[in-house]
């Protein structure tokens, strides 16, 4: 099976322009494609995961990835899928986040001469003169068409700032610039980017004429990647210091029955023939499929050794075992204790199992907090210094474990 047909079979293709040209480019390894990542945090998260896996697949098929870091667009913020305006970041924060992204991406993509390259749109966007930009590309954009774009329609009722309104022009200019200066002929993105991507393709064709049209093509990834990022209760990061390999494994181990095979097909590199055999799995077999998914993705992000540790620890915990070696652990200082102990609500906050004391109180009152697998916490529960010296295992709900030690 050719790579483009494999992308379709894995459910990764939602909409395309110029499909035959895309098919030819991708299957012959002639695509030089880009995907953009805005540096809104110091780590990538599971919402980026599909894009990273897609880049890896295409590079393995001989195509060249161009990672576009939005150091420039990060100053503005994308309104797509948002109900409020994104917080403004300082130049120092944006630069730091860009550097963190590159380190994480190197686990997925091979950078180097004739391999993947990373570019930062701050290198050209921050140098643009506003009047020159208006003269160069302003006439190519219809305000009526822009307002019809889904990413703006969602924000019109609550208020769309002029700052955000410029995002589409900036993203379109990125494709225009990359096409001219780097030979990029293909862009990928989630479905919330469809309007922006089409405007970028249209800009190139208006500026460079029909001779460029065969090379300015856009492929749209399925929206599942965005859903993954949004369904997590709290972000699930690729940085092991923010989300441990065990927590990462547990996130995928606990996906819904209806999503597990979809995730295996889209995100793992298991052969399709092997995955197709799982389509008839049900009941306890779906738990096995979840273990396969969790192991394969943890190995991809954190390496085989960490994946093996996470798998072993998970099996031990859910079989009622005592192996908590690889459980997420927080070390408390004695100064956090009061008269030699700490209340359960304060402990939940210290372990970051809840964001507020009120949330912790509701969870405890509902019987959702267990200590060392046996004792149901109450609002009066206090954990002593002696207990913490040995290590105390806290379970939130049925599936979230954390250990506290002094």
N, C-alpha and C positions, 0 to 999 in steps of 0.2 A: 504494500500500500504506500502510495506517495504521501509526503508530509502534509500537503493541503487536505487530501482526503482523510488523513488520520485526524487532523484538527476537527474536521466536520464530524467524524465518527465519535470523537470524544466529547462532542457537544460544545466546542469552544467557539464556533462561528455563529454569530447571530445575524448580522447584516454586512453586506459588502457593496462596494462600487467596483465596476470594471472586473468582474469576477474572473473572466478568462485570462486577463492580463496578470491578475494576482496569482492565479493557479500556475501560470507559466513561470513567473518570477520565483515563487516560493519553491516549486518542485525542482527547478534547475539550480537552486542555490544562488540566484542572482538578486535576491531582495536585500536591500540595505534599509533596515526598518528602525523606527524609533518608537519608544514608549516613554511618556513623561511621568515624573514623580515629583510632586511638590513637597518640599522639606518641612512639613508641618510638625514634625517630632524628631527626636534623636534616634529613632529606630523605625524600621519597616514593621508592618503588622500583617495579620492574616489576610486583610483586604488587598494587600499587594501581591499575595502569594501566587495567584493565578497568572499575573503578568510576568513574574519571575520564571515560573515554570514554562510559560509560553516562549519566553526569550531563549531559555535553555533548549527547548525542543527545536526551535528554528535554527539556532546556532549549530546544534548537532547535525542538522540537515544541510549545513554548508552556507547558511545565510548569515549576514553580519548585523549584529545588534548595535544600535546606538542608544545609550542610556541618556536621556535628557533630564538633568536635574533642574528643577524650577527655582534656581536661586534668584531669578528676576521676577517671575510670576508669583513667587512666594511673598513678594512685597505687597501684592494686591489680594490674592485669595480667590479661589474659584467658587462661584455661587451654586454650582451644580449640586442638587440634592440636599441643599441646606435651607434651614428656616431662619437663620440669622447670619450676621456678617462674621467672618472668621477674624480672630484676634490678630492684630498687627504684631509682627516679629521684628526684632532688631537685626541689623546686618550681621552682627556677631553670632546670634542664634541661628540664623539661616545658614551661615557658613559652617558652623559646627554640625548642624544636622546633615548638610550635604556630605561632609566627610564621613559621618557615621553610616550613611546610606551606602557609600562606595565599599566600605569594609564588608558590610553584610552581603552586598551583591556579588562580591568576589567568590562566595561559596557556590553561586549558581552559574555565573557567567565567566568565561575566560577572556580576560582583557589582554591586550597587547597588539603589536603590529599585525595588520590584516585580520585581527580578531575583533572583539567588542571594544568600543570606545565609549568614554563618558564625556559629555559636554554639559556646560552650565549656561542656561539662557541669560544669566546675568551678564555674560561676556558681550552680548550684543544688545539686549534690551536696555540695560542701564546707560548705554552710550547714545541711545536714540534721542534725537531732537524732536520735540513734540510737533512743531510745525512741519518738519521734514517728513515725519511719519504720516501726518494727515495728508500731505501732498502725494506721498508715495502710495499709500494703500487705502486712505480714507474713502476715496471715490468707489472702491470695490465693494463696500459694505452697504447693504440696504438696511436702514434702521427698522423698517417694517418687518423685514425677514428676521432680523435679530430678535425683535420682540415676540415673534411667533415661536422662537426656539424654546423647547421644553424647560431648559435649565433656567431661563429667565421668567417664564410664565409662572413657575412655582413660587417665585419671590416677589412678583409684582404687587400682590395684595398686602404683604407685610412691609414692602419697601425695598427697592433695589438701589444701591448706591451707584453713583457714576463711576466710582473706583472699580466696583465689581463689573460694571457694564463694559469696561475696557478689557476684561479678561479674554473674551472671545477674540478680540483683535490681536491681543498679544500671543495667544496660542496659535492662531492662524499664521501670524508672522513667524513663529518658530518653524513651522513646516516650510514656509517660503524660504526662510534663511537656510535651513538644513538642506533643502533641495538644491539651492544654488551653491552653497559652500562646502557641503559634505557629500553630495550625490545621493542623499536619502530619497528613496522612491516609494516608501510605504510607511504608513503610520498605523499603530494599533491603539486601542483604548476601550474602556468600558462603555456601556450603552448610554450612560449619562453624559458622555462626551461626544455623542454622535453629531449634534449640531455644530459644535466647535470644530470637529474634524472635517465635516463637509465644507465649512467656510474656509478652512485652510486649503483644501483641495481646489475649491473654486477660486481662491485668491491666486494660486499659482497659474491656473489656466487663464485667468483674466490678464495677468501680468506678462506671461510668457507665451501665450498663444496656443493654438491647437497642437503644435508639434510637441508640446510638453505634456499633453493630456494623457498619453498612454503610460506615462511614468508617474503621474500623480494619482495614486490609488489609495483607497482607505479600506481597511478591514476592521470590523468591530467585534471585539470579544463579547462573549455572552456575559450577562449581568451577574452571574453567580458569585464572582469574586467580590463585588460590592456587597452582596448579601452576607457573605461570610464575615466581612469586617463589621457589619452592623448587628449581626445576631449575637456576637460575643457580648457577655455582660461585663463591660470593661474591656479595654483593648487587649488582644493577645499578640504580644510582640515577638519578633524574631530574635531580639537581643536576649541572651540567656540571663543577663542581670536584671531584666525587667519581667520576663516570663521564663521560669526555669524550664529545662528540657522535660522534667516530669510534668509540670503544669501544661506545657505545650502538648505533650503526649495525651494527657487527660482531656484536653479540649477536643481533640479529634476523636478520642475514644468515646466521647459522649455526644457525638453528632446524632441527629434524629435518624430513625430507621429509614425514613423516606429519602434521606440525603446521602447516606453512606456510599451507595454504589455510584451515585452521580459524582461525588467527591473523588472516589477512587479512579473513575474514568478520566476526570478532568485534571487531576493534580498529580497522580503517581505516574511512574514510568513503567509500570507493569504492562506486559503485552495485552493488547485488546482481546486476543483469543482467550487469555486466562481470565480477564474481567468478565467477558461475555458468559462464561460458565457460572459466574456468581449471580447472574440475573434471576435465577430461580431460587436463590437462597431465601430462607425465611426463618422466623423464630430464633433459636439459639445460633443458627448459622450467621445471622446478621451481627451478632456479637463478635464472632470470629472475623467477619469483614471489617468491623470497626477496629479491631486489634491490628489487622493488616494495614488499614489506612493510617492509624496512629503511628505504627512502627515505620512505615515507609516515609512518611512526611517528617517525622522526627529525625530519621537517619539523613534525610536530604538537607535539613536545616542545621542540625547539631552534630551530625556524624554518627557512625555505626555504634561506637562505644557508648555514647550517651543514650542512643535509642535502646540498646540492650539493657542499660541500667534502668531506664524508665519503664520498659516492659516488665522487667523482673519486679521492680518496686510496685507497679500497678497490680500485678497478679497476686503478690504477697498481701497487699492491703485488702483487696476485695475478696480474698480467700480467708480473711480473718487472721492473717499472719502478723508477725511483729517486725518484719523488716521495713524500717522506715529510713534507711540509709540515704535514699535519694529524694526523700520528701522535702518540699520547700520548707526552709527553716529560717526563723528570725531569732537573732540573739538579743536578749534584753539586758539592759544595764540595771544594776541594783538600785540606782537612783530612780528608776521607774516604779519601784515598789513603794508601798505605804505600810509602815509597820510590818514589814516582812512578807507582804502579799500584794496581789493586784486583782482588782475586780474583773469579772468576765467581760463587761462592756469595754473597759479600758484596754483589756487584752485583745479583744477583737479589732479595735482601732489600731493598736500597735502592730498587729499582724497584717493589717490592711485587708482583712476579710470583709470589712464593711467601711463605707465612706463616712458615716456619721454615727454618733452614739444612739440617736433615735432609730436608725436602721438596725443597729446591733440589738437594741432593746426589743424591737418587734420580732426579730429572728429568734431570740432567746424565749420570749413569751409564747411563740408558736411551736416551741420544742425543736427548733432547727439547729441547735448547737450541742454537740456531744463531746465529752472529755474522755480521752483514752479508750474510746470505743464502747464504754460501759455507762458512764454517768451523764445523764441529761442535765445540762446547765440550767440554773435558775438565775433570777436577777440578783440573788444574794450570794451566788457562787464566787469564791475567791480562790485564786491559785497561789500556793505558798512558795516561799523561796526554796524550800526543800524539794518540792515537786518540780520546780523549774530547773533545779540543779540536775535532776535526773532526766529532764526533758518531758514535756507535756504535749500530747497529740490532740489537736482540736479538729473536729470535723464539722463543716458547715453544710447543712443539708445531707444529701446522701453521697456526694461525689467529690467535694472539695476538702482536701486535707492540708493541714499546716502544723508544723512543730514549733514550739516555743522552748527556748533554753536560756538559762542565765549565763 
